[in-house]
Amino acid sequence: MARNSEDKSLLPAERIERCILLIRGQKVILDRDLAALYGVTTGNLNKAVKRNLGRFPADFMFLLTKEEYATLRFQSGILERGKHSKYLPHAFTEQGVAMLSGVLHSPRAIGVNIEIMRAFVRLRRILASHVELAQKLRELERKYDGQFKVVFEALEELMAPPEPEKKQIGFHVREWRARYRA
């Protein structure tokens, strides 16, 4: 009997999409999140990867730096100190996650892999629709030039991704010296 895409999935799409992060300009999933999705320990997942290291080149999987790990923990609050491994996490790209299907053979791993691939495809479609919308907006802007300039500027501002705020935290020596020298 043929299966269709309407079959009940193992995991809600939202749960998988929350695990997808943007690191080094790539959409990735961390080893601990993959382990939780597959229902295995992070250590066992990493052991399976180490046994098959030839399948995971640098564009499929990479180790986070200390700075990336600290930034991730600070920004998202999901990696609280003391609650997770003392080792730096591995980040798996879409191709790395696909390669895991050849390493993990349980029925759950296969089903979860299918759902993860679908989540990556959904994200790609969403991003493509934003690009198409921006192109159509530029075409309309050229066509109606000055008549709706304010409207087009407002739409472009709404479509632009928010710029991260850069607040300096901590004690600043320059400010202190300037204040108390006088």
PyMOL commands that set and color helices and strands:
alter all, ss='L'
color gray80, all
select helices_A, chain A and resi 13-19+31-38+42-51+53-55+66-76+94-100+107-143+149-159+173-180
alter helices_A, ss='H'
color red, helices_A
select strands_A, chain A and resi 20-23+26-30+61-63+90-93
alter strands_A, ss='S'
color yellow, strands_A
deselect
rebuild
show_as cartoon
